[in-house]
Amino acid sequence: QVQLVESGGGLVQAGGSLSVSCAASGLAFSTYAMGWFRQAAGKEREFVAAISWFGGSTNYKDSVKGRFTISRDNAKNTVYLQMNSLKPEDTGVYYCVADRNPPVGLELRTSVIDYWGKGTLVTVSS
């Protein structure tokens, strides 16, 4: 049974930093591109960041470029998202995802994601 378990969410002030992690089990981790989506209250789920199988390639939503960094440790079956200079509009539930056949450029799409975590809430106060 595949499980993606997020951790590290919480409350932070605008301008602050937070790191979220996702521990994967039940899948051949290094054969999946990994990523993060988020969903704010009343809004659609949106792509945030993705990383290729061995971390050689990454892709980010434009609004988080330069502030967020995605990384992975295949020995620990874990993917991370370091978030700096957080803004209130970064608030939402952050979901870890695994994609066995990611599209070119790691433009992950909700409709073809193989596995989803249950999410962790990140709240950025102004």
N, C-alpha and C positions, 0 to 999 in steps of 0.2 A: 504494500500500500504506500503510495507516494504521499509524503507530507512536506509541506513548506511552512515553517513556523517562524513568524516574524517576532522581533523583540526590539526594545529600545525606544519606542515612541514615548511621548510625554508632552509636557508643557514647557515652552521656552519663550523668552521675550524676543521681539523683533531685533534683528541684528545678531542674535545668538547662533549657536551651533548645536547640532544634534546628530547622532549616528544611529541608524537602524540596521539591524542584521536579519538574515534569513538563513536558518539551518534547514538543509534539505536531507531527506532520507527516502529510501525506497526507489531511487532512480540512479542511473549512471550519470552522476552529476556533471562530469567533464564532457559529456556528449550533448549537453543542453546549453544553449544561450540562456542567460538569466537576465531578469530585468525587474523594474519597479513601475507600477502604475499608482495613481492616487485618485481619490474621489472626494470632492468637497460636498458638503450638504447641499442637496438640490441640484447638483451638477452631474454631468456624465463622467464616467471614469476616463482618465487620460493617461497617456504614456508619459513617463518621467525620464527613465534611463535604461540602457541595456548594455550588456557586455558579452562578448563572444566566448567561445568554449574555453580558451586558455587566456583570456583577458587581453588579447592583442588588439582588439577593436572595441570601441565604445560609441554610444550614440546618446544624445541628450535632447530633451525638450529645449527649445530655444530659450525659454525664460529661466532655466536653471543652469545654463551653460556658464562656467566660470565660478559657480557657487556650489554645485553638487559634484561629488565624485563617486562613481561606482567602481567597486573592485570585487575580486573573488579569491577565495583560497580553496583550490580543488582538493587539497589534502584534508581540509576540514569540512568539505561540502557546504560551504557558507559563502553567501554573497552579502556585501555591505553597501550602504549608501551613506556617505558622509555629507551632511548638509550644513553649509556655512552661510552667513549673512542672510539668515532666514527672514522672510516677509510674511505678514498676515495671510497673503494669498497663497502661501505654501501649506496652509492648514488643510488637513484632510486625513482620510484613512489611506495609509500606504500599503499596497499589496505587492508581495513578492510573486514573480511569475517565472515559469520555465517553458522554453520553446525549443522543441527538438529540431525544427527546420525553420529558422528565422529568415525573414526576407532580406534581400540585399540592403545593406546599409543599416541593418538592425532596426528597421522601422517596425517595431512590434505592433501588432494589431490585436485588439481584444478578441476578435472572432476566431483567431487561430492559435491562441495560447493553449498549451497542453495542460498545464497545471497552475493553480492559483493558491496562494496562502489565504488565511482568513483576515489578514490585515492588522495593522497597528496604527493607533490614532496619534497624529502629530498636530499639536495646537500651538500656533504662534500668536502671541498676544501683542497688541500694538502699544 
